């Protein structure tokens, strides 16, 4: 039974089945969830006046991402294959964007190597790379975001800088920044961790807790990066601000200067936020990666005091309920990767089915647009929840590289 409840009457343990607004207009990650924390209550009270709760929630709604029961497949249903026009167009677009991504990756790797060895820096190259990325993201942000799931283990810092730039530009585009500001943001984000290039590998790759001396070395990297980049006299002051301030927090507890509030430029806050997201979703010597959905949940619950609640919520809206590159389980038990999101239909993205309901890898992989499919097919392949690639022994970076022709 479903009943209407004022948000002031909500309590932990209740199952929220419906809001007083469309789910797409909220910052909640899931359509239907159990209230688990005081933060969930606070967010509901900030965004809604009333909600509808299920007095007897579904038996499988034990997590915020309640799974639906798998449905038996219909033998008469025809599935769009990778050879279909939509699939071919998307794949060709990804391959074209991959050229831009690879060129930018080569540029930032060279710049970081030069920084490490004390050589002069090719900042003009980073500017060109960012301009090309801004153009690619403006045309189709999903294709570029998809490629951030590629990970170069031996060039972790360079890959992280590239991904941070892509995410920052996509987010900046989402909130309406103009082209000039996107280029500044992209340059700052691409160079934000350049100071890390001179930190000892033993510290960067240390699996255990850092000593106080080691933490001091890490905390110096924003200022060190800014100092060397300033010598080039080729970068705008706003780019240097991003490099120095990307670890500053609104509450004043960041570093290197401990500044707070409006003293931190929006571009630095954006860079810090997307930097945190990419770090959470990347394996490191001291922490296993979490899923994109879990990373967004962590940021929502733990980072509002750092970057601002509104900025964090808008970032969640930018990436969507199911971020591009996520592995999800379909209603029928199949596994799929999110290829692109639809801002007008966040629960019905474009997916690529990589394993069928019987657990068999699919080749060629199937591309399905849940927003435009027939009701029967959309119901079968509708998303029931997120899935962990490691639990299913799926190499997502390998799949993405293969589909991108890399």
One Martini backbone bead per residue (centre of mass of N, CA, C, O) as a GRO file, in nm:
protein
  406
    1UNK     BB    1   0.098   0.035   0.021
    2UNK     BB    2   0.033   0.380  -0.061
    3UNK     BB    3   0.150   0.691   0.099
    4UNK     BB    4   0.121   1.012   0.201
    5UNK     BB    5   0.415   1.213   0.310
    6UNK     BB    6   0.565   1.415   0.500
    7UNK     BB    7   0.893   1.498   0.537
    8UNK     BB    8   0.862   1.542   0.857
    9UNK     BB    9   0.762   1.216   0.889
   10UNK     BB   10   1.011   1.089   0.833
   11UNK     BB   11   1.205   0.774   0.843
   12UNK     BB   12   1.407   0.544   0.910
   13UNK     BB   13   1.315   0.266   0.681
   14UNK     BB   14   1.171   0.391   0.467
   15UNK     BB   15   0.992   0.362   0.152
   16UNK     BB   16   1.058   0.538  -0.141
   17UNK     BB   17   0.845   0.553  -0.434
   18UNK     BB   18   0.769   0.873  -0.440
   19UNK     BB   19   0.751   1.192  -0.551
   20UNK     BB   20   0.659   1.547  -0.602
   21UNK     BB   21   0.843   1.468  -0.847
   22UNK     BB   22   1.037   1.400  -1.082
   23UNK     BB   23   1.320   1.216  -1.077
   24UNK     BB   24   1.477   1.391  -1.296
   25UNK     BB   25   1.456   1.657  -1.086
   26UNK     BB   26   1.648   1.507  -0.911
   27UNK     BB   27   1.938   1.381  -0.703
   28UNK     BB   28   1.858   1.097  -0.709
   29UNK     BB   29   1.985   0.779  -0.796
   30UNK     BB   30   1.701   0.640  -0.724
   31UNK     BB   31   1.398   0.461  -0.801
   32UNK     BB   32   1.369   0.383  -0.513
   33UNK     BB   33   1.416   0.388  -0.150
   34UNK     BB   34   1.588   0.355   0.144
   35UNK     BB   35   1.605   0.504   0.444
   36UNK     BB   36   1.938   0.518   0.608
   37UNK     BB   37   1.999   0.829   0.668
   38UNK     BB   38   2.014   1.155   0.769
   39UNK     BB   39   2.090   1.255   0.484
   40UNK     BB   40   1.838   1.154   0.341
   41UNK     BB   41   1.640   1.327   0.501
   42UNK     BB   42   1.759   1.604   0.435
   43UNK     BB   43   1.725   1.590   0.125
   44UNK     BB   44   1.421   1.549   0.117
   45UNK     BB   45   1.355   1.822   0.273
   46UNK     BB   46   1.492   2.005   0.048
   47UNK     BB   47   1.328   1.884  -0.225
   48UNK     BB   48   1.060   1.827  -0.056
   49UNK     BB   49   0.720   1.806   0.083
   50UNK     BB   50   0.647   1.520  -0.038
   51UNK     BB   51   0.577   1.163  -0.023
   52UNK     BB   52   0.578   0.815  -0.123
   53UNK     BB   53   0.503   0.530   0.066
   54UNK     BB   54   0.569   0.199   0.149
   55UNK     BB   55   0.441  -0.003   0.382
   56UNK     BB   56   0.508  -0.260   0.180
   57UNK     BB   57   0.782  -0.332   0.059
   58UNK     BB   58   0.966  -0.479  -0.141
   59UNK     BB   59   1.149  -0.765  -0.088
   60UNK     BB   60   1.398  -0.643  -0.287
   61UNK     BB   61   1.430  -0.351  -0.104
   62UNK     BB   62   1.721  -0.357   0.075
   63UNK     BB   63   1.815  -0.132  -0.116
   64UNK     BB   64   1.841   0.165  -0.288
   65UNK     BB   65   1.862  -0.062  -0.534
   66UNK     BB   66   1.606  -0.206  -0.634
   67UNK     BB   67   1.535  -0.513  -0.748
   68UNK     BB   68   1.414  -0.677  -1.009
   69UNK     BB   69   1.253  -0.926  -1.151
   70UNK     BB   70   1.315  -1.147  -1.364
   71UNK     BB   71   1.246  -1.204  -1.705
   72UNK     BB   72   1.137  -1.377  -1.948
   73UNK     BB   73   1.225  -1.434  -2.251
   74UNK     BB   74   1.151  -1.350  -2.588
   75UNK     BB   75   1.178  -1.515  -2.890
   76UNK     BB   76   1.031  -1.280  -3.074
   77UNK     BB   77   1.252  -1.084  -3.007
   78UNK     BB   78   1.423  -0.821  -3.159
   79UNK     BB   79   1.765  -0.731  -3.167
   80UNK     BB   80   1.984  -0.491  -3.181
   81UNK     BB   81   2.269  -0.471  -3.350
   82UNK     BB   82   2.588  -0.355  -3.425
   83UNK     BB   83   2.492  -0.319  -3.740
   84UNK     BB   84   2.324  -0.104  -3.682
   85UNK     BB   85   2.308   0.225  -3.744
   86UNK     BB   86   2.330   0.329  -3.451
   87UNK     BB   87   2.579   0.159  -3.375
   88UNK     BB   88   2.771   0.253  -3.595
   89UNK     BB   89   2.764   0.556  -3.527
   90UNK     BB   90   2.864   0.534  -3.239
   91UNK     BB   91   3.129   0.383  -3.291
   92UNK     BB   92   3.252   0.598  -3.482
   93UNK     BB   93   3.247   0.829  -3.277
   94UNK     BB   94   3.429   0.701  -3.066
   95UNK     BB   95   3.677   0.668  -3.253
   96UNK     BB   96   3.712   0.969  -3.305
   97UNK     BB   97   3.740   1.061  -3.007
   98UNK     BB   98   3.987   0.881  -2.940
   99UNK     BB   99   4.193   1.057  -3.087
  100UNK     BB  100   4.173   1.296  -2.894
  101UNK     BB  101   4.240   1.142  -2.635
  102UNK     BB  102   4.520   1.037  -2.719
  103UNK     BB  103   4.654   1.310  -2.776
  104UNK     BB  104   4.615   1.421  -2.489
  105UNK     BB  105   4.768   1.194  -2.344
  106UNK     BB  106   5.042   1.248  -2.478
  107UNK     BB  107   5.074   1.538  -2.377
  108UNK     BB  108   5.057   1.497  -2.062
  109UNK     BB  109   5.287   1.293  -2.047
  110UNK     BB  110   5.509   1.480  -2.154
  111UNK     BB  111   5.479   1.708  -1.945
  112UNK     BB  112   5.538   1.531  -1.694
  113UNK     BB  113   5.818   1.437  -1.781
  114UNK     BB  114   5.942   1.719  -1.804
  115UNK     BB  115   5.888   1.803  -1.513
  116UNK     BB  116   6.055   1.574  -1.380
  117UNK     BB  117   6.330   1.669  -1.559
  118UNK     BB  118   6.333   1.997  -1.596
  119UNK     BB  119   6.189   2.084  -1.842
  120UNK     BB  120   6.036   2.236  -2.073
  121UNK     BB  121   5.699   2.338  -2.131
  122UNK     BB  122   5.409   2.234  -2.331
  123UNK     BB  123   5.145   2.442  -2.302
  124UNK     BB  124   5.040   2.461  -2.593
  125UNK     BB  125   4.954   2.164  -2.614
  126UNK     BB  126   4.733   2.172  -2.396
  127UNK     BB  127   4.557   2.384  -2.529
  128UNK     BB  128   4.494   2.223  -2.786
  129UNK     BB  129   4.375   1.972  -2.648
  130UNK     BB  130   4.141   2.120  -2.505
  131UNK     BB  131   4.003   2.240  -2.751
  132UNK     BB  132   3.934   1.961  -2.871
  133UNK     BB  133   3.768   1.858  -2.628
  134UNK     BB  134   3.552   2.074  -2.627
  135UNK     BB  135   3.444   2.000  -2.905
  136UNK     BB  136   3.374   1.701  -2.846
  137UNK     BB  137   3.186   1.753  -2.597
  138UNK     BB  138   2.984   1.942  -2.738
  139UNK     BB  139   2.885   1.721  -2.933
  140UNK     BB  140   2.963   1.448  -2.730
  141UNK     BB  141   3.004   1.359  -2.405
  142UNK     BB  142   2.968   1.045  -2.390
  143UNK     BB  143   3.213   0.948  -2.552
  144UNK     BB  144   3.430   1.073  -2.364
  145UNK     BB  145   3.334   0.949  -2.096
  146UNK     BB  146   3.374   0.652  -2.177
  147UNK     BB  147   3.702   0.684  -2.193
  148UNK     BB  148   3.759   0.716  -1.877
  149UNK     BB  149   3.765   0.387  -1.836
  150UNK     BB  150   4.042   0.404  -1.917
  151UNK     BB  151   4.352   0.241  -1.793
  152UNK     BB  152   4.684   0.343  -1.708
  153UNK     BB  153   4.895   0.197  -1.494
  154UNK     BB  154   5.180   0.342  -1.592
  155UNK     BB  155   4.988   0.631  -1.613
  156UNK     BB  156   4.808   0.735  -1.376
  157UNK     BB  157   4.838   1.044  -1.353
  158UNK     BB  158   4.784   1.115  -1.650
  159UNK     BB  159   4.504   0.980  -1.667
  160UNK     BB  160   4.379   1.148  -1.442
  161UNK     BB  161   4.414   1.425  -1.575
  162UNK     BB  162   4.247   1.362  -1.825
  163UNK     BB  163   3.982   1.282  -1.683
  164UNK     BB  164   3.944   1.547  -1.529
  165UNK     BB  165   3.913   1.722  -1.780
  166UNK     BB  166   3.669   1.583  -1.903
  167UNK     BB  167   3.478   1.613  -1.660
  168UNK     BB  168   3.498   1.920  -1.631
  169UNK     BB  169   3.392   1.998  -1.910
  170UNK     BB  170   3.123   1.849  -1.895
  171UNK     BB  171   3.025   2.001  -1.642
  172UNK     BB  172   3.056   2.289  -1.748
  173UNK     BB  173   2.857   2.248  -1.979
  174UNK     BB  174   2.611   2.173  -1.800
  175UNK     BB  175   2.624   2.470  -1.637
  176UNK     BB  176   2.703   2.695  -1.880
  177UNK     BB  177   2.974   2.739  -1.984
  178UNK     BB  178   3.182   2.889  -2.173
  179UNK     BB  179   3.437   2.841  -2.388
  180UNK     BB  180   3.655   2.997  -2.235
  181UNK     BB  181   3.603   2.861  -1.956
  182UNK     BB  182   3.649   2.569  -2.053
  183UNK     BB  183   3.948   2.608  -2.128
  184UNK     BB  184   4.046   2.685  -1.849
  185UNK     BB  185   3.941   2.438  -1.699
  186UNK     BB  186   4.089   2.223  -1.871
  187UNK     BB  187   4.379   2.315  -1.813
  188UNK     BB  188   4.373   2.297  -1.506
  189UNK     BB  189   4.285   1.996  -1.491
  190UNK     BB  190   4.524   1.875  -1.654
  191UNK     BB  191   4.745   2.028  -1.442
  192UNK     BB  192   4.674   1.978  -1.134
  193UNK     BB  193   4.899   1.715  -1.090
  194UNK     BB  194   5.196   1.793  -1.174
  195UNK     BB  195   5.337   1.792  -0.887
  196UNK     BB  196   5.342   1.470  -0.863
  197UNK     BB  197   5.597   1.408  -1.050
  198UNK     BB  198   5.808   1.479  -0.788
  199UNK     BB  199   5.712   1.246  -0.633
  200UNK     BB  200   5.784   0.978  -0.489
  201UNK     BB  201   5.700   0.661  -0.573
  202UNK     BB  202   5.691   0.545  -0.281
  203UNK     BB  203   5.451   0.735  -0.210
  204UNK     BB  204   5.242   0.702  -0.440
  205UNK     BB  205   5.266   0.359  -0.405
  206UNK     BB  206   5.172   0.338  -0.122
  207UNK     BB  207   4.967   0.109   0.057
  208UNK     BB  208   4.993   0.263   0.309
  209UNK     BB  209   5.036   0.473   0.551
  210UNK     BB  210   5.127   0.788   0.587
  211UNK     BB  211   5.340   0.995   0.686
  212UNK     BB  212   5.385   1.312   0.779
  213UNK     BB  213   5.608   1.369   0.572
  214UNK     BB  214   5.454   1.255   0.327
  215UNK     BB  215   5.210   1.444   0.345
  216UNK     BB  216   5.368   1.705   0.299
  217UNK     BB  217   5.456   1.635   0.013
  218UNK     BB  218   5.170   1.613  -0.107
  219UNK     BB  219   5.066   1.904  -0.011
  220UNK     BB  220   5.273   2.054  -0.222
  221UNK     BB  221   5.179   2.003  -0.523
  222UNK     BB  222   5.015   2.260  -0.594
  223UNK     BB  223   5.245   2.471  -0.547
  224UNK     BB  224   5.460   2.341  -0.725
  225UNK     BB  225   5.304   2.352  -0.988
  226UNK     BB  226   5.256   2.655  -1.000
  227UNK     BB  227   5.552   2.754  -0.989
  228UNK     BB  228   5.644   2.624  -1.261
  229UNK     BB  229   5.420   2.739  -1.447
  230UNK     BB  230   5.484   3.042  -1.397
  231UNK     BB  231   5.761   3.049  -1.543
  232UNK     BB  232   5.648   3.032  -1.841
  233UNK     BB  233   5.434   3.267  -1.905
  234UNK     BB  234   5.163   3.099  -2.062
  235UNK     BB  235   4.950   3.123  -1.831
  236UNK     BB  236   4.675   3.185  -1.693
  237UNK     BB  237   4.580   3.270  -1.379
  238UNK     BB  238   4.331   3.075  -1.364
  239UNK     BB  239   4.496   2.817  -1.402
  240UNK     BB  240   4.679   2.848  -1.153
  241UNK     BB  241   4.449   2.843  -0.947
  242UNK     BB  242   4.361   2.555  -0.993
  243UNK     BB  243   4.626   2.415  -0.922
  244UNK     BB  244   4.642   2.534  -0.625
  245UNK     BB  245   4.303   2.496  -0.536
  246UNK     BB  246   4.187   2.189  -0.573
  247UNK     BB  247   4.224   2.131  -0.234
  248UNK     BB  248   4.018   2.326  -0.158
  249UNK     BB  249   3.773   2.418   0.095
  250UNK     BB  250   3.492   2.566   0.216
  251UNK     BB  251   3.581   2.495   0.531
  252UNK     BB  252   3.915   2.530   0.535
  253UNK     BB  253   4.046   2.206   0.517
  254UNK     BB  254   4.247   2.244   0.311
  255UNK     BB  255   4.495   2.265   0.040
  256UNK     BB  256   4.772   2.474   0.122
  257UNK     BB  257   4.599   2.742   0.265
  258UNK     BB  258   4.303   2.723   0.394
  259UNK     BB  259   4.080   2.824   0.233
  260UNK     BB  260   3.747   2.984   0.190
  261UNK     BB  261   3.478   2.992   0.017
  262UNK     BB  262   3.479   3.260  -0.210
  263UNK     BB  263   3.799   3.227  -0.251
  264UNK     BB  264   3.707   2.994  -0.431
  265UNK     BB  265   3.697   2.898  -0.732
  266UNK     BB  266   3.486   2.726  -0.925
  267UNK     BB  267   3.701   2.571  -1.095
  268UNK     BB  268   3.839   2.442  -0.844
  269UNK     BB  269   3.592   2.289  -0.736
  270UNK     BB  270   3.541   2.119  -0.984
  271UNK     BB  271   3.816   1.982  -0.991
  272UNK     BB  272   3.800   1.855  -0.709
  273UNK     BB  273   3.545   1.685  -0.758
  274UNK     BB  274   3.639   1.518  -1.012
  275UNK     BB  275   3.892   1.414  -0.881
  276UNK     BB  276   3.748   1.246  -0.664
  277UNK     BB  277   3.586   1.066  -0.855
  278UNK     BB  278   3.823   0.938  -1.013
  279UNK     BB  279   3.966   0.822  -0.763
  280UNK     BB  280   3.732   0.635  -0.665
  281UNK     BB  281   3.723   0.479  -0.969
  282UNK     BB  282   4.030   0.404  -0.896
  283UNK     BB  283   4.284   0.216  -0.869
  284UNK     BB  284   4.501   0.169  -0.585
  285UNK     BB  285   4.740   0.081  -0.354
  286UNK     BB  286   4.518   0.183  -0.105
  287UNK     BB  287   4.253   0.144  -0.309
  288UNK     BB  288   3.967   0.038  -0.418
  289UNK     BB  289   3.748   0.064  -0.643
  290UNK     BB  290   3.450   0.216  -0.719
  291UNK     BB  291   3.163   0.272  -0.828
  292UNK     BB  292   3.006   0.528  -0.971
  293UNK     BB  293   2.758   0.520  -0.784
  294UNK     BB  294   2.920   0.511  -0.517
  295UNK     BB  295   3.074   0.773  -0.561
  296UNK     BB  296   2.825   0.957  -0.561
  297UNK     BB  297   2.730   0.880  -0.280
  298UNK     BB  298   2.980   0.974  -0.127
  299UNK     BB  299   2.970   1.269  -0.217
  300UNK     BB  300   2.687   1.333  -0.106
  301UNK     BB  301   2.755   1.249   0.203
  302UNK     BB  302   3.081   1.382   0.232
  303UNK     BB  303   3.120   1.672   0.029
  304UNK     BB  304   2.954   1.937   0.082
  305UNK     BB  305   3.171   2.093   0.265
  306UNK     BB  306   3.376   2.119   0.020
  307UNK     BB  307   3.176   2.203  -0.257
  308UNK     BB  308   2.880   2.188  -0.222
  309UNK     BB  309   2.567   2.074  -0.256
  310UNK     BB  310   2.485   2.185  -0.537
  311UNK     BB  311   2.733   2.085  -0.694
  312UNK     BB  312   2.702   1.785  -0.635
  313UNK     BB  313   2.412   1.753  -0.747
  314UNK     BB  314   2.486   1.849  -1.036
  315UNK     BB  315   2.686   1.622  -1.094
  316UNK     BB  316   2.480   1.397  -1.076
  317UNK     BB  317   2.307   1.502  -1.310
  318UNK     BB  318   2.527   1.488  -1.524
  319UNK     BB  319   2.586   1.168  -1.503
  320UNK     BB  320   2.367   1.022  -1.357
  321UNK     BB  321   2.237   0.739  -1.231
  322UNK     BB  322   2.401   0.604  -1.483
  323UNK     BB  323   2.703   0.612  -1.555
  324UNK     BB  324   2.925   0.616  -1.780
  325UNK     BB  325   3.054   0.274  -1.772
  326UNK     BB  326   2.858   0.116  -1.631
  327UNK     BB  327   2.750  -0.168  -1.463
  328UNK     BB  328   2.454  -0.362  -1.538
  329UNK     BB  329   2.142  -0.502  -1.455
  330UNK     BB  330   1.893  -0.672  -1.590
  331UNK     BB  331   1.584  -0.805  -1.561
  332UNK     BB  332   1.691  -1.083  -1.716
  333UNK     BB  333   2.023  -1.087  -1.620
  334UNK     BB  334   2.175  -0.916  -1.783
  335UNK     BB  335   2.470  -0.748  -1.903
  336UNK     BB  336   2.562  -0.390  -1.896
  337UNK     BB  337   2.671  -0.093  -2.059
  338UNK     BB  338   2.697   0.238  -2.029
  339UNK     BB  339   2.704   0.468  -2.304
  340UNK     BB  340   2.452   0.668  -2.252
  341UNK     BB  341   2.276   0.957  -2.163
  342UNK     BB  342   1.940   1.084  -2.079
  343UNK     BB  343   1.821   1.372  -1.953
  344UNK     BB  344   1.501   1.300  -2.014
  345UNK     BB  345   1.589   0.971  -1.946
  346UNK     BB  346   1.764   0.839  -1.691
  347UNK     BB  347   1.634   0.529  -1.697
  348UNK     BB  348   1.699   0.532  -2.041
  349UNK     BB  349   1.961   0.433  -2.172
  350UNK     BB  350   2.238   0.349  -2.344
  351UNK     BB  351   2.318   0.006  -2.416
  352UNK     BB  352   2.559  -0.270  -2.368
  353UNK     BB  353   2.547  -0.599  -2.425
  354UNK     BB  354   2.782  -0.852  -2.279
  355UNK     BB  355   2.569  -1.044  -2.122
  356UNK     BB  356   2.357  -1.279  -2.086
  357UNK     BB  357   2.114  -1.449  -1.896
  358UNK     BB  358   2.328  -1.714  -1.907
  359UNK     BB  359   2.640  -1.593  -1.897
  360UNK     BB  360   2.707  -1.508  -2.196
  361UNK     BB  361   2.908  -1.387  -2.412
  362UNK     BB  362   2.880  -1.120  -2.648
  363UNK     BB  363   2.909  -1.174  -3.013
  364UNK     BB  364   2.808  -0.923  -3.089
  365UNK     BB  365   2.730  -0.651  -2.935
  366UNK     BB  366   2.452  -0.494  -2.787
  367UNK     BB  367   2.246  -0.216  -2.887
  368UNK     BB  368   2.035  -0.022  -2.654
  369UNK     BB  369   1.748   0.193  -2.656
  370UNK     BB  370   1.536   0.245  -2.394
  371UNK     BB  371   1.376   0.509  -2.502
  372UNK     BB  372   1.288   0.357  -2.805
  373UNK     BB  373   1.169   0.104  -2.722
  374UNK     BB  374   0.978  -0.138  -2.676
  375UNK     BB  375   0.807  -0.251  -2.409
  376UNK     BB  376   0.910  -0.543  -2.393
  377UNK     BB  377   1.217  -0.485  -2.423
  378UNK     BB  378   1.240  -0.268  -2.201
  379UNK     BB  379   1.159  -0.463  -1.972
  380UNK     BB  380   1.380  -0.678  -2.004
  381UNK     BB  381   1.626  -0.435  -2.025
  382UNK     BB  382   1.588  -0.311  -1.782
  383UNK     BB  383   1.709  -0.162  -1.497
  384UNK     BB  384   1.787  -0.308  -1.169
  385UNK     BB  385   2.109  -0.249  -1.142
  386UNK     BB  386   2.407  -0.264  -1.020
  387UNK     BB  387   2.743  -0.385  -1.107
  388UNK     BB  388   3.030  -0.590  -1.052
  389UNK     BB  389   3.290  -0.666  -1.250
  390UNK     BB  390   3.455  -0.849  -1.054
  391UNK     BB  391   3.227  -1.054  -0.987
  392UNK     BB  392   3.218  -1.121  -1.324
  393UNK     BB  393   3.490  -1.100  -1.473
  394UNK     BB  394   3.510  -0.802  -1.605
  395UNK     BB  395   3.675  -0.612  -1.868
  396UNK     BB  396   3.596  -0.301  -1.930
  397UNK     BB  397   3.842  -0.163  -2.060
  398UNK     BB  398   3.865  -0.379  -2.284
  399UNK     BB  399   3.586  -0.333  -2.410
  400UNK     BB  400   3.618  -0.031  -2.471
  401UNK     BB  401   3.870  -0.055  -2.650
  402UNK     BB  402   3.744  -0.240  -2.862
  403UNK     BB  403   3.503  -0.051  -2.944
  404UNK     BB  404   3.720   0.193  -3.011
  405UNK     BB  405   3.975   0.065  -3.163
  406UNK     BB  406   4.249   0.026  -2.954
   0.00000   0.00000   0.00000
